[in-house]
Amino acid sequence: MRYVFVLVLLSSASWAQSLSETQKLTSLAQVWGFLKYYHPAVATGKQNWDGELIRLIPVVQQARNREELATVYSRLLDELGPVKPCRQCQSESTVPTADRRNLDLTFLRDTTLLTDVLRERLVYIKDNRNQKSNRYVRTASRGGNPNFDNENAYADMDVPDASYRLLALFRYWNIIQYFYPYKYAIDGNWNQVLPDLIPVFQRATDEQAYQNALYRVVSRIQDSHGFLKSDGKRRCLRCDLGLLWLPFAVKLIDTKAVITQVYSDSLVSSPLLRVGTVITHIDGETVHQRIERLRPYVPASNNQTLLRDVRWHIGVGHEQQARLTIEQDDRDTTLTTARYSYTTFAEKARLDVNAQNPLSRWLPDSIGYVNMGKLTSRQVDSVMRPLMGAKALILDLRNYPKGTLWQVARYLTDKPNTFVYFTGPDLRFPGVFHRGGESALSPAGNQKIYTGKVLVLVDEETQSQAEFTTMAFQAATNVVLVGSPTAGADGNTSTVPLPGGYRTAFSGIGVYYPDGRETQRIGLQPNVRVTPTAAGIQARRDEVLERAIRLIQDVE
């Protein structure tokens, strides 16, 4: 489909309101995405819909007002052909309110960008939308994760040109618009993302600028599943921050950085830089200022997961020497230390902070402990059976478990108990989500059940499968959560290919407690709240585990 025509000034052009380029491109993104998922002809995939966008961009940019814009869209609709009436299409008014809280087609009422005649044509398509399969999105089952594998990643492009950069933004924006189960929970108006970021993507003419533009749009959904990766190419992500790293790991507490691990004593310049040291400034900038500077580029469900992820970049820089201000004996002390290439200590930096905890052990007073991040399926029985006589059981989920939920749960309850339900997208009405399946604990018939108190340790590292596992354990009897709120990124992920050979992801299905309580962004809330302190880190204490032990001892 080619656009070999010239926009002709309408008779009303002399008084028609002119439009900015951002307004026109925002309109194009909305109309193009709407037709992609609603128009029966587009859904077949017979047209190269990416190619249509690339050809439409300069035409839309030439339009001077909504009438000329309507001419472009009307010609597009004419070439797509007529849409037959749809007898089985459900009307919006009959969709339960909870199922349409993500549905937002307000742009169809926009009189600034769309003429009355064009709006009527688009509303007709909405009411008589595609009811068959769609080339650009599918699900493995009704209500399952949306899949976008048929999207072209254009991996041969090192830095996509301006049109393909806009394609990246428009593709991602529309996928979130119609298929993100938690769009309703995003702070602010998702419609505002287009006018905010269209100029950013237009200016992103080099690799680092384009990466940062992608980070900025992905971070707007506030989902800790929203990673950005480069497929098939060796690329340096976030290298605009620098290539040199401080030789220690930190945890961010109250906008200060507390050292949690020194990778090698030989790499630090001062004995004052040790576990527990509190850093307030880096290169003259407060830690708080650094956090705020990085915030727009970090996909995070909530503030605790933002701090969890920002900490990896907080000390990265271009200069080999870093100037640090630390708290020492109730006063500030400034010192310098060297930065190094990440490869110098990569293996140590990748270690899980809870890796030092063993798979299982006996704690004082006959308390059993299990590290769920190390427990494998083959180990469940050999680990759990000896602990059946424990006075209390501590399950540590401050990590990522290895799929042992169902096996462990059989030791915790002898009654079936639903602990979660899911919501998934309705491909016949994009933007609508319906309650789908649910999961329940399924006890094994004659298995011995643990009847003592169970304490589950959680924090911001408890994400996705770890959160799902925690929800299941909560459905057993006599279970107490100890720690701090979890990551708030639950549900299986859906992957989105983006031009330039990149891909990102988002939480693809909704996950809720049986009573409708939300988990996304909010996280699972502990019954007993405990957060690590600088003093505790300096003393190398596990304050969350200690509090759990005291809770058990206090009931004696």
C-alpha positions as CSV (number, residue, x, y, z in Angstrom):
1,M,0.0,0.0,0.0
2,R,1.7,3.2,-1.1
3,Y,0.8,6.8,-0.4
4,V,1.4,8.6,-3.7
5,F,-0.9,11.6,-3.2
6,V,-0.5,15.2,-2.2
7,L,-2.4,16.8,0.6
8,V,-4.7,19.4,-0.7
9,L,-5.6,22.4,1.4
10,L,-9.2,22.2,2.4
11,S,-11.5,25.2,2.0
12,S,-11.4,25.6,5.8
13,A,-7.6,25.7,6.0
14,S,-7.5,29.4,6.4
15,W,-9.2,29.1,9.8
16,A,-8.4,25.5,10.9
17,Q,-6.2,25.3,14.0
18,S,-2.7,24.3,13.2
19,L,-1.2,21.3,15.0
20,S,2.3,20.7,16.4
21,E,4.4,17.9,15.1
22,T,4.2,16.1,18.4
23,Q,0.4,16.3,18.3
24,K,0.3,14.8,14.8
25,L,2.6,12.0,15.7
26,T,0.7,11.3,18.9
27,S,-2.4,10.9,16.8
28,L,-0.7,8.7,14.4
29,A,0.6,6.4,17.2
30,Q,-2.9,6.1,18.6
31,V,-4.7,5.5,15.3
32,W,-2.0,3.1,13.9
33,G,-2.1,1.0,17.1
34,F,-5.9,1.0,17.3
35,L,-6.2,-0.3,13.8
36,K,-3.4,-2.9,14.4
37,Y,-5.5,-4.6,17.1
38,Y,-9.1,-3.7,16.1
39,H,-9.3,-3.7,12.3
40,P,-10.1,-7.2,10.8
41,A,-8.0,-6.5,7.7
42,V,-4.9,-5.4,9.6
43,A,-5.2,-8.3,12.0
44,T,-4.6,-10.8,9.2
45,G,-1.0,-9.6,8.8
46,K,-1.3,-9.4,5.0
47,Q,-0.2,-5.8,5.1
48,N,3.3,-4.9,6.4
49,W,1.9,-2.7,9.2
50,D,5.3,-1.5,10.4
51,G,5.9,-0.5,6.8
52,E,2.6,1.4,6.7
53,L,3.7,3.4,9.7
54,I,7.1,4.2,8.2
55,R,5.4,5.5,5.1
56,L,2.8,7.4,7.0
57,I,5.1,9.3,9.3
58,P,6.4,11.9,6.7
59,V,2.8,12.3,5.3
60,V,1.4,13.0,8.7
61,Q,4.2,15.4,9.5
62,Q,3.2,17.4,6.4
63,A,-0.4,17.7,7.5
64,R,-1.1,21.2,8.9
65,N,-4.4,20.7,10.7
66,R,-6.9,18.1,11.7
67,E,-8.7,18.2,8.4
68,E,-5.6,17.4,6.4
69,L,-4.8,14.7,9.1
70,A,-8.3,13.3,8.6
71,T,-7.6,13.1,4.8
72,V,-4.6,10.9,5.5
73,Y,-6.4,8.5,7.9
74,S,-9.5,8.4,5.7
75,R,-7.4,7.3,2.7
76,L,-5.8,4.6,4.9
77,L,-9.3,3.3,6.0
78,D,-10.5,3.3,2.4
79,E,-7.6,1.2,1.3
80,L,-8.1,-1.3,4.1
81,G,-11.6,-1.9,2.8
82,P,-15.0,-2.1,4.4
83,V,-15.6,-3.7,7.9
84,K,-18.5,-6.0,8.1
85,P,-21.0,-5.6,11.0
86,C,-20.1,-7.7,14.0
87,R,-23.0,-9.4,15.7
88,Q,-21.0,-11.1,18.4
89,C,-19.0,-8.0,19.5
90,Q,-19.6,-7.2,23.1
91,S,-20.5,-3.6,23.8
92,E,-18.4,-1.7,26.3
93,S,-21.3,-1.0,28.6
94,T,-21.9,-4.7,29.2
95,V,-18.3,-5.4,30.3
96,P,-18.0,-5.5,34.1
97,T,-16.3,-2.4,35.5
98,A,-13.4,-4.4,36.9
99,D,-12.7,-6.0,33.5
100,R,-12.5,-2.6,31.7
101,R,-10.4,-0.6,34.1
102,N,-7.5,-0.8,31.6
103,L,-9.7,0.0,28.6
104,D,-9.1,3.6,27.5
105,L,-10.3,4.7,24.0
106,T,-10.7,8.4,24.9
107,F,-8.7,9.4,21.9
108,L,-11.7,8.5,19.8
109,R,-13.5,11.5,21.3
110,D,-10.6,13.9,20.6
111,T,-12.1,16.8,18.6
112,T,-8.7,18.6,18.4
113,L,-7.0,15.9,16.3
114,L,-10.0,14.0,14.8
115,T,-12.9,15.3,12.7
116,D,-16.4,14.2,13.5
117,V,-16.6,12.1,10.3
118,L,-13.3,10.3,11.1
119,R,-14.3,9.7,14.7
120,E,-17.5,8.1,13.5
121,R,-15.6,5.7,11.2
122,L,-13.2,4.7,14.0
123,V,-16.0,4.2,16.5
124,Y,-17.7,1.9,13.9
125,I,-14.5,-0.2,13.8
126,K,-14.4,-0.3,17.6
127,D,-17.9,-1.6,17.6
128,N,-17.3,-4.1,14.8
129,R,-13.8,-5.1,15.7
130,N,-11.8,-8.1,14.7
131,Q,-13.0,-11.3,16.4
132,K,-10.5,-13.7,14.8
133,S,-6.8,-14.3,15.4
134,N,-4.4,-11.4,15.2
135,R,-1.0,-11.7,13.5
136,Y,0.6,-9.4,16.0
137,V,-0.6,-10.8,19.3
138,R,-1.7,-14.2,20.6
139,T,-2.1,-16.2,23.8
140,A,-1.2,-19.8,24.5
141,S,-4.6,-20.2,26.2
142,R,-7.7,-18.0,27.0
143,G,-6.6,-15.4,29.5
144,G,-2.9,-16.4,29.2
145,N,0.1,-14.2,28.7
146,P,0.1,-12.1,25.5
147,N,2.8,-13.2,23.0
148,F,4.4,-10.7,20.5
149,D,6.9,-13.0,18.8
150,N,5.8,-12.0,15.4
151,E,7.0,-8.5,15.9
152,N,10.2,-7.7,13.9
153,A,13.2,-6.6,16.1
154,Y,15.1,-5.2,13.1
155,A,18.3,-6.6,14.7
156,D,20.4,-5.5,11.7
157,M,19.9,-1.9,12.7
158,D,22.6,-0.7,15.1
159,V,20.9,2.6,15.6
160,P,17.5,2.8,14.0
161,D,16.7,5.9,12.0
162,A,14.1,8.4,13.2
163,S,11.1,6.6,11.7
164,Y,12.1,3.2,13.3
165,R,12.8,4.9,16.6
166,L,9.3,6.2,16.5
167,L,8.1,2.7,15.6
168,A,9.8,1.4,18.8
169,L,7.9,3.9,20.9
170,F,4.6,3.4,19.1
171,R,4.8,-0.4,19.2
172,Y,5.6,-0.5,22.9
173,W,3.1,2.2,23.8
174,N,0.2,0.3,22.1
175,I,1.2,-3.0,23.5
176,I,1.0,-1.5,27.0
177,Q,-2.2,0.4,26.0
178,Y,-4.1,-2.8,25.1
179,F,-2.3,-5.7,26.8
180,Y,-0.7,-4.6,30.1
181,P,-2.9,-5.9,33.0
182,Y,-1.8,-3.3,35.4
183,K,-2.0,-0.2,33.2
184,Y,-4.6,1.2,35.6
185,A,-2.0,1.1,38.4
186,I,0.5,3.3,36.6
187,D,1.1,6.7,38.2
188,G,-0.1,9.5,35.9
189,N,-1.8,9.2,32.5
190,W,-0.5,6.7,30.0
191,N,-1.7,8.9,27.2
192,Q,0.8,11.6,28.2
193,V,3.7,9.3,27.6
194,L,3.5,9.8,23.8
195,P,3.8,13.6,23.8
196,D,6.4,13.4,26.5
197,L,8.7,11.0,24.7
198,I,8.1,11.5,21.0
199,P,10.7,14.4,21.0
200,V,13.1,12.2,23.1
201,F,13.0,9.4,20.5
202,Q,13.4,11.9,17.7
203,R,16.6,13.3,19.2
204,A,18.0,9.9,20.1
205,T,20.5,9.8,17.2
206,D,23.2,7.6,18.8
207,E,23.2,4.3,20.5
208,Q,23.4,5.5,24.1
209,A,20.7,8.1,23.5
210,Y,18.4,5.5,21.9
211,Q,19.0,3.1,24.8
212,N,18.2,5.8,27.3
213,A,15.0,6.6,25.4
214,L,14.0,2.9,25.6
215,Y,14.8,2.9,29.3
216,R,12.6,6.0,29.8
217,V,9.5,4.6,28.2
218,V,9.9,1.2,29.8
219,S,10.3,2.7,33.2
220,R,7.0,4.6,32.8
221,I,5.0,1.4,33.4
222,Q,6.5,1.0,36.9
223,D,7.1,-2.7,36.6
224,S,10.2,-4.4,37.9
225,H,9.8,-7.0,35.2
226,G,10.6,-4.2,32.7
227,F,14.2,-5.1,31.9
228,L,15.9,-4.1,28.7
229,K,18.2,-6.5,26.9
230,S,20.1,-6.6,23.6
231,D,19.7,-9.9,21.7
232,G,22.4,-11.3,19.5
233,K,24.7,-8.3,19.8
234,R,27.4,-7.4,22.3
235,R,26.3,-4.1,23.5
236,C,27.1,-2.1,26.6
237,L,23.9,-1.1,28.3
238,R,24.0,2.1,30.5
239,C,27.5,2.8,29.5
240,D,26.6,6.5,29.4
241,L,27.1,6.3,33.2
242,G,30.7,5.2,32.8
243,L,32.6,1.9,32.5
244,L,34.3,2.0,35.9
245,W,32.8,0.5,39.1
246,L,33.5,0.9,42.8
247,P,35.0,-2.3,44.3
248,F,32.1,-2.9,46.7
249,A,28.4,-3.5,46.8
250,V,26.0,-1.2,48.7
251,K,22.4,-1.2,50.0
252,L,20.5,2.1,49.9
253,I,19.0,3.0,53.2
254,D,17.3,6.4,53.8
255,T,18.9,7.8,50.7
256,K,22.4,6.8,51.9
257,A,24.6,4.0,50.6
258,V,25.7,1.4,53.1
259,I,28.5,-1.0,52.1
260,T,27.4,-4.6,52.3
261,Q,30.3,-6.3,50.6
262,V,33.9,-5.4,49.8
263,Y,34.9,-7.5,46.8
264,S,38.6,-7.4,47.8
265,D,40.4,-5.5,50.5
266,S,43.3,-4.9,48.1
267,L,41.0,-2.9,45.8
268,V,40.0,-0.2,48.4
269,S,42.2,2.6,49.3
270,S,41.2,3.0,52.9
271,P,40.4,0.7,55.8
272,L,37.4,3.1,56.5
273,L,35.7,1.5,53.4
274,R,34.4,-1.6,55.0
275,V,31.1,-3.4,55.5
276,G,28.7,-1.1,57.3
277,T,30.3,2.2,56.1
278,V,27.7,4.9,55.3
279,I,28.4,6.9,52.1
280,T,26.5,10.2,51.8
281,H,28.2,11.8,48.7
282,I,29.9,10.5,45.6
283,D,32.0,12.9,43.5
284,G,30.4,15.8,45.3
285,E,26.8,14.7,44.6
286,T,24.6,13.4,47.4
287,V,23.4,9.8,47.1
288,H,19.9,11.2,47.1
289,Q,20.7,13.4,44.0
290,R,22.1,10.4,42.2
291,I,19.1,8.3,42.9
292,E,16.8,11.0,41.5
293,R,19.0,11.4,38.5
294,L,18.8,7.7,37.7
295,R,15.1,7.3,38.6
296,P,13.6,8.0,35.1
297,Y,15.7,5.2,33.6
298,V,15.0,2.4,36.1
299,P,11.9,0.2,35.6
300,A,10.7,-0.4,39.2
301,S,7.3,-1.3,40.7
302,N,7.9,0.8,43.8
303,N,10.5,2.7,45.6
304,Q,12.0,-0.2,47.5
305,T,12.7,-2.0,44.2
306,L,14.0,1.2,42.6
307,L,16.5,1.5,45.4
308,R,17.3,-2.2,45.1
309,D,18.2,-1.8,41.4
310,V,19.7,1.7,41.4
311,R,22.3,0.6,43.9
312,W,24.2,-1.2,41.1
313,H,24.7,2.0,39.2
314,I,25.1,4.4,42.1
315,G,28.9,4.5,42.1
316,V,29.6,3.9,38.4
317,G,31.6,6.6,36.7
318,H,34.0,7.7,33.9
319,E,36.8,8.8,36.3
320,Q,39.2,6.3,37.7
321,Q,39.2,8.0,41.0
322,A,36.0,8.4,43.0
323,R,35.6,11.0,45.8
324,L,33.5,9.7,48.6
325,T,32.1,11.4,51.7
326,I,31.4,8.9,54.5
327,E,30.0,9.2,58.0
328,Q,32.8,8.5,60.5
329,D,32.6,9.1,64.2
330,D,29.6,11.4,63.9
331,R,31.3,13.6,61.3
332,D,31.8,13.6,57.6
333,T,35.1,12.4,56.1
334,T,36.1,12.7,52.5
335,L,38.4,10.2,50.8
336,T,39.2,8.8,47.4
337,T,39.3,5.3,46.1
338,A,39.8,3.7,42.7
339,R,37.2,2.5,40.3
340,Y,37.8,-0.6,38.2
341,S,36.5,-2.4,35.2
342,Y,33.5,-4.6,36.2
343,T,35.4,-7.7,35.0
344,T,37.8,-7.2,37.9
345,F,35.3,-8.6,40.4
346,A,32.3,-9.7,38.2
347,E,31.9,-13.1,39.9
348,K,31.8,-11.7,43.4
349,A,29.5,-8.9,42.3
350,R,27.0,-11.4,40.9
351,L,26.7,-13.3,44.1
352,D,23.3,-13.3,45.8
353,V,23.5,-11.4,49.1
354,N,21.8,-14.3,50.8
355,A,24.1,-16.9,49.2
356,Q,26.0,-17.2,52.4
357,N,23.0,-18.8,54.1
358,P,23.1,-22.6,53.8
359,L,20.4,-24.7,52.2
360,S,19.0,-25.8,55.5
361,R,20.1,-25.9,59.2
362,W,19.0,-26.1,62.7
363,L,18.8,-22.8,64.6
364,P,18.8,-22.5,68.4
365,D,15.7,-23.8,70.3
366,S,15.0,-26.5,67.6
367,I,14.0,-24.0,64.9
368,G,14.4,-25.3,61.4
369,Y,15.6,-23.1,58.5
370,V,15.3,-23.6,54.8
371,N,16.9,-21.3,52.1
372,M,14.3,-21.5,49.3
373,G,16.7,-19.9,46.8
374,K,18.9,-23.0,47.1
375,L,16.3,-25.8,47.5
376,T,15.9,-27.9,44.4
377,S,13.1,-30.3,43.6
378,R,15.2,-33.4,44.3
379,Q,16.2,-32.0,47.7
380,V,12.7,-31.2,49.0
381,D,11.9,-34.5,50.8
382,S,15.4,-35.0,52.2
383,V,15.3,-31.4,53.6
384,M,11.7,-31.2,54.8
385,R,11.3,-34.6,56.5
386,P,13.9,-34.1,59.2
387,L,12.4,-30.7,60.0
388,M,8.9,-32.1,60.8
389,G,9.8,-32.2,64.5
390,A,11.0,-28.6,64.6
391,K,9.4,-26.2,67.1
392,A,9.0,-23.7,64.3
393,L,10.0,-23.5,60.7
394,I,11.6,-20.5,58.9
395,L,11.4,-20.4,55.1
396,D,13.7,-17.8,53.6
397,L,12.3,-16.3,50.4
398,R,14.6,-13.2,50.2
399,N,15.8,-14.8,46.9
400,Y,14.5,-16.5,43.8
401,P,13.2,-20.1,44.4
402,K,13.8,-23.0,42.1
403,G,10.2,-24.0,41.4
404,T,9.7,-26.1,44.6
405,L,6.4,-24.3,45.6
406,W,4.1,-27.3,45.2
407,Q,6.3,-29.8,46.8
408,V,7.0,-27.7,49.9
409,A,3.4,-26.7,50.2
410,R,2.3,-30.3,50.6
411,Y,4.2,-30.3,53.9
412,L,2.4,-27.2,55.1
413,T,-1.3,-28.0,54.7
414,D,-3.7,-31.0,54.4
415,K,-6.6,-28.9,53.0
416,P,-7.0,-27.6,49.4
417,N,-7.0,-23.8,49.6
418,T,-7.2,-21.3,46.7
419,F,-4.6,-18.7,47.1
420,V,-4.6,-16.7,43.9
421,Y,-6.6,-15.8,40.8
422,F,-5.4,-14.4,37.5
423,T,-6.6,-12.0,34.9
424,G,-5.8,-12.1,31.2
425,P,-6.4,-10.1,28.0
426,D,-9.4,-10.5,25.8
427,L,-8.0,-10.5,22.3
428,R,-11.5,-10.0,20.9
429,F,-11.8,-6.7,22.8
430,P,-8.2,-5.3,23.3
431,G,-7.9,-3.4,26.5
432,V,-10.4,-5.6,28.4
433,F,-9.1,-8.2,30.9
434,H,-11.2,-11.1,32.3
435,R,-10.7,-13.1,35.4
436,G,-9.3,-16.4,34.3
437,G,-7.8,-19.4,36.2
438,E,-6.8,-19.7,39.8
439,S,-4.4,-21.8,41.8
440,A,-4.9,-23.7,44.9
441,L,-2.7,-25.7,47.3
442,S,-3.2,-29.4,46.6
443,P,-2.1,-31.5,49.6
444,A,-0.8,-35.0,49.2
445,G,-3.0,-37.7,50.7
446,N,-1.1,-39.5,53.4
447,Q,1.9,-37.1,53.7
448,K,2.9,-35.9,57.2
449,I,2.0,-32.3,57.7
450,Y,4.0,-29.7,59.6
451,T,1.7,-28.3,62.3
452,G,4.0,-25.8,64.0
453,K,4.4,-22.1,63.3
454,V,5.9,-21.2,59.9
455,L,7.7,-17.9,59.4
456,V,8.4,-16.7,55.8
457,L,11.2,-14.1,55.4
458,V,10.6,-11.6,52.6
459,D,12.0,-8.3,51.3
460,E,12.5,-6.4,48.0
461,E,14.4,-9.3,46.6
462,T,11.2,-11.4,46.8
463,Q,10.0,-11.0,43.3
464,S,7.8,-12.8,40.7
465,Q,8.0,-16.5,41.4
466,A,9.1,-15.8,44.9
467,E,6.0,-13.6,45.5
468,F,3.8,-16.3,44.0
469,T,5.4,-18.9,46.3
470,T,4.9,-16.6,49.3
471,M,1.2,-16.2,48.4
472,A,0.8,-20.0,48.4
473,F,2.5,-20.4,51.7
474,Q,0.3,-17.7,53.2
475,A,-2.7,-19.9,52.4
476,A,-1.4,-22.6,54.8
477,T,-2.2,-22.3,58.5
478,N,-0.2,-20.5,61.1
479,V,2.1,-18.7,58.6
480,V,3.6,-15.3,59.5
481,L,5.5,-13.0,57.0
482,V,8.5,-11.3,58.5
483,G,10.6,-8.6,56.7
484,S,9.7,-5.7,54.4
485,P,7.3,-5.4,51.4
486,T,8.1,-7.5,48.4
487,A,9.0,-6.3,44.9
488,G,5.5,-6.0,43.6
489,A,6.2,-7.6,40.2
490,D,4.1,-10.7,40.1
491,G,2.9,-12.8,37.1
492,N,4.6,-14.4,34.1
493,T,6.4,-12.0,31.8
494,S,5.6,-11.2,28.2
495,T,8.5,-10.1,26.0
496,V,8.4,-7.2,23.5
497,P,10.9,-7.1,20.6
498,L,12.0,-3.6,19.7
499,P,13.9,-2.1,16.7
500,G,17.7,-2.3,16.9
501,G,17.7,-5.9,18.3
502,Y,16.4,-5.0,21.8
503,R,13.7,-6.6,23.9
504,T,11.9,-5.7,27.0
505,A,9.2,-7.4,29.1
506,F,6.3,-6.7,31.5
507,S,4.1,-8.6,33.9
508,G,1.8,-10.3,31.4
509,I,-1.1,-11.5,33.6
510,G,-2.8,-10.0,36.6
511,V,-2.2,-11.8,39.9
512,Y,-4.6,-11.2,42.8
513,Y,-5.5,-12.7,46.2
514,P,-8.8,-14.5,46.2
515,D,-10.5,-11.5,47.9
516,G,-9.3,-9.2,45.1
517,R,-6.3,-7.6,46.9
518,E,-3.6,-6.5,44.6
519,T,0.0,-7.6,44.6
520,Q,1.5,-5.6,41.7
521,R,3.4,-2.5,42.7
522,I,2.1,-2.8,46.3
523,G,4.0,-6.0,47.0
524,L,3.1,-8.6,49.7
525,Q,2.9,-6.9,53.1
526,P,4.7,-8.6,56.0
527,N,2.9,-9.3,59.3
528,V,6.0,-8.2,61.2
529,R,8.0,-5.4,59.5
530,V,11.8,-5.5,59.8
531,T,14.3,-3.6,57.7
532,P,18.1,-3.8,57.9
533,T,20.0,-1.0,59.5
534,A,23.5,0.4,58.9
535,A,24.5,-0.8,62.4
536,G,23.2,-4.3,61.7
537,I,25.0,-4.5,58.4
538,Q,28.3,-3.3,60.0
539,A,27.9,-6.0,62.7
540,R,27.2,-8.5,59.9
541,R,23.9,-9.4,61.5
542,D,20.8,-10.7,59.7
543,E,18.3,-8.6,61.5
544,V,15.3,-10.1,59.7
545,L,16.2,-13.6,60.6
546,E,17.0,-12.5,64.2
547,R,13.6,-11.0,64.5
548,A,11.9,-14.1,63.3
549,I,13.8,-16.2,65.9
550,R,12.7,-13.8,68.6
551,L,9.1,-14.1,67.5
552,I,9.3,-17.8,68.0
553,Q,11.1,-17.5,71.4
554,D,8.6,-14.9,72.7
555,V,5.7,-17.2,72.4
556,E,7.2,-19.8,74.7
